[in-house]
Amino acid sequence: MDQVSAMRIFAKVAELGSFTAAAEHLGMLKATASLAVRELEERLGTRLLHRTTRKVQLTQDGQLFLERSHDLLADMDELTALFSQRDPANLTGKLRVDMPQALARDLVIPHLPAFLARHPALELELSSTDRRVDVVREGFDCVIRVGAVGEQGLVAIPLGQLEQINCASADYLTRHGIPHQVSELERHHLIHYAQTLGQRAEGFCWLDAEGTLQRQRMKGALTVNNSEAYQRACLAGLGIIQAPKRGVAHHLASGTLVELLPQYSPPPLPVTLLYAHRRHQPLRVRVMMEWLKTLLIGTEQLVSP
């Protein structure tokens, strides 16, 4: 195997911390990936990785080599793109992208046929989960994050915000009545949402006239950790939710869900495009990110910050 290919394999192993995961991502046997890195170490005359039965870690030399490899491989990708990928139809390679389930289902996937028709040689791995993936360790080229961004060391591009509303099912309101003031929420139930079960629920949140975030604890028998279950629980009449308006618009139009307390609106959710900092991004990644930005902003899915 040539040295550049071995460098790419080594970089992926270091990124994912696993020969198995790297081989799967690159579409090769684990033994092939292991042999490539071992031969690379022999050429360099130094050990790049500490290997144990449970994990793979960079040595000090490995860390230095990885940093220089990233720059070199990025430069080579950029140079190749100057000649082989002037035509977008010639874009090749895999893209790994993550975004919330509802965003993938309702917006991105319906528009994917046209995107892939323009770039027929691309292969896309689309993860759609409410779990916060590790962008670098899990090998994602870019992710769309809804909500606060807590990761350090990533490039963050703000795209806009999702307007949120309070709502409940018509059936629930028939049984419990329609609240008109926050003080009336004491006799109501809130469906709690937590990305990690066991976290303390935030309660009912709203922005006051000065734009200050306010919270009120509410009773509620159910806590869920994904947006699909959150909406379904509301439709089943289990309580009130605070959710992006666009995600429930069709239920509001049909009357199945009813908006509540518009004067106590929850804060909008920021939407951010994230990617790992690299001096050069492969052209296929830049094209995908530009398409995602255009799709979200151009279809008026978001409001300005």
Solvent accessible surface area in square Angstrom, and as a share of the most:
residue,aa,sasa,rsa
1,M,104,0.46
2,D,86,0.44
3,Q,75,0.33
4,V,45,0.26
5,S,38,0.24
6,A,1,0.01
7,M,10,0.04
8,R,90,0.33
9,I,5,0.03
10,F,0,0.00
11,A,11,0.09
12,K,32,0.14
13,V,0,0.00
14,A,18,0.14
15,E,26,0.12
16,L,17,0.08
17,G,9,0.09
18,S,33,0.21
19,F,17,0.07
20,T,77,0.45
21,A,37,0.29
22,A,0,0.00
23,A,3,0.03
24,E,134,0.60
25,H,21,0.10
26,L,63,0.31
27,G,63,0.61
28,M,60,0.27
29,L,135,0.67
30,K,112,0.48
31,A,73,0.57
32,T,50,0.29
33,A,0,0.00
34,S,27,0.18
35,L,83,0.41
36,A,2,0.01
37,V,0,0.00
38,R,116,0.42
39,E,57,0.25
40,L,0,0.00
41,E,16,0.07
42,E,125,0.56
43,R,115,0.42
44,L,67,0.33
45,G,66,0.64
46,T,45,0.26
47,R,136,0.50
48,L,1,0.00
49,L,1,0.00
50,H,97,0.43
51,R,86,0.31
52,T,86,0.50
53,T,146,0.85
54,R,224,0.82
55,K,103,0.43
56,V,18,0.10
57,Q,96,0.43
58,L,48,0.24
59,T,17,0.10
60,Q,163,0.72
61,D,69,0.36
62,G,0,0.00
63,Q,78,0.35
64,L,111,0.55
65,F,39,0.16
66,L,17,0.09
67,E,91,0.41
68,R,169,0.62
69,S,2,0.01
70,H,70,0.31
71,D,55,0.29
72,L,86,0.43
73,L,13,0.07
74,A,11,0.08
75,D,54,0.28
76,M,69,0.31
77,D,36,0.19
78,E,50,0.23
79,L,106,0.53
80,T,78,0.45
81,A,13,0.10
82,L,97,0.48
83,F,135,0.56
84,S,56,0.36
85,Q,26,0.11
86,R,184,0.67
87,D,70,0.36
88,P,73,0.46
89,A,43,0.33
90,N,74,0.38
91,L,1,0.00
92,T,67,0.39
93,G,31,0.29
94,K,69,0.29
95,L,1,0.00
96,R,48,0.17
97,V,1,0.01
98,D,3,0.01
99,M,2,0.01
100,P,26,0.17
101,Q,64,0.29
102,A,32,0.25
103,L,26,0.13
104,A,1,0.01
105,R,103,0.38
106,D,82,0.43
107,L,9,0.04
108,V,2,0.01
109,I,86,0.44
110,P,77,0.48
111,H,76,0.34
112,L,21,0.10
113,P,92,0.58
114,A,58,0.45
115,F,2,0.01
116,L,61,0.30
117,A,77,0.60
118,R,124,0.45
119,H,8,0.04
120,P,94,0.59
121,A,49,0.38
122,L,13,0.06
123,E,100,0.45
124,L,42,0.21
125,E,56,0.25
126,L,52,0.26
127,S,31,0.20
128,S,44,0.28
129,T,42,0.25
130,D,22,0.11
131,R,132,0.48
132,R,78,0.29
133,V,3,0.02
134,D,69,0.36
135,V,3,0.02
136,V,69,0.40
137,R,123,0.45
138,E,48,0.22
139,G,5,0.05
140,F,14,0.06
141,D,27,0.14
142,C,0,0.00
143,V,0,0.00
144,I,1,0.01
145,R,11,0.04
146,V,33,0.19
147,G,9,0.09
148,A,77,0.60
149,V,54,0.31
150,G,57,0.54
151,E,55,0.25
152,Q,165,0.73
153,G,69,0.66
154,L,32,0.16
155,V,42,0.24
156,A,52,0.40
157,I,49,0.25
158,P,104,0.65
159,L,15,0.07
160,G,4,0.04
161,Q,41,0.18
162,L,25,0.13
163,E,88,0.40
164,Q,20,0.09
165,I,6,0.03
166,N,1,0.00
167,C,0,0.00
168,A,0,0.00
169,S,3,0.02
170,A,42,0.33
171,D,79,0.41
172,Y,1,0.00
173,L,12,0.06
174,T,117,0.68
175,R,133,0.49
176,H,53,0.24
177,G,28,0.27
178,I,86,0.44
179,P,2,0.01
180,H,115,0.51
181,Q,87,0.39
182,V,15,0.08
183,S,81,0.52
184,E,47,0.21
185,L,1,0.00
186,E,135,0.61
187,R,127,0.46
188,H,0,0.00
189,H,57,0.25
190,L,7,0.03
191,I,3,0.01
192,H,20,0.09
193,Y,79,0.30
194,A,6,0.05
195,Q,75,0.33
196,T,80,0.47
197,L,107,0.53
198,G,84,0.81
199,Q,105,0.47
200,R,188,0.69
201,A,25,0.20
202,E,104,0.47
203,G,11,0.10
204,F,0,0.00
205,C,12,0.07
206,W,33,0.12
207,L,61,0.30
208,D,41,0.21
209,A,105,0.81
210,E,146,0.66
211,G,48,0.46
212,T,72,0.42
213,L,71,0.35
214,Q,64,0.28
215,R,133,0.49
216,Q,44,0.19
217,R,158,0.58
218,M,18,0.08
219,K,107,0.45
220,G,26,0.25
221,A,115,0.89
222,L,61,0.31
223,T,56,0.33
224,V,15,0.09
225,N,62,0.32
226,N,48,0.25
227,S,39,0.25
228,E,57,0.26
229,A,35,0.27
230,Y,25,0.09
231,Q,30,0.13
232,R,140,0.51
233,A,8,0.06
234,C,0,0.00
235,L,38,0.19
236,A,71,0.55
237,G,5,0.05
238,L,96,0.48
239,G,0,0.00
240,I,1,0.00
241,I,0,0.00
242,Q,24,0.11
243,A,8,0.06
244,P,37,0.23
245,K,77,0.33
246,R,123,0.45
247,G,23,0.22
248,V,1,0.00
249,A,47,0.36
250,H,115,0.51
251,H,27,0.12
252,L,40,0.20
253,A,93,0.72
254,S,81,0.52
255,G,37,0.36
256,T,62,0.36
257,L,2,0.01
258,V,53,0.30
259,E,67,0.30
260,L,3,0.01
261,L,6,0.03
262,P,89,0.56
263,Q,99,0.44
264,Y,45,0.17
265,S,49,0.32
266,P,6,0.04
267,P,37,0.23
268,P,48,0.30
269,L,49,0.24
270,P,52,0.33
271,V,2,0.01
272,T,10,0.06
273,L,0,0.00
274,L,0,0.00
275,Y,34,0.13
276,A,8,0.06
277,H,136,0.61
278,R,67,0.25
279,R,144,0.53
280,H,57,0.26
281,Q,14,0.06
282,P,24,0.15
283,L,41,0.21
284,R,62,0.23
285,V,1,0.01
286,R,91,0.33
287,V,39,0.22
288,M,3,0.01
289,M,15,0.06
290,E,97,0.44
291,W,34,0.12
292,L,1,0.00
293,K,47,0.20
294,T,83,0.48
295,L,13,0.07
296,L,1,0.00
297,I,98,0.50
298,G,56,0.54
299,T,51,0.30
300,E,123,0.55
301,Q,47,0.21
302,L,23,0.12
303,V,69,0.40
304,S,96,0.62
305,P,124,0.78
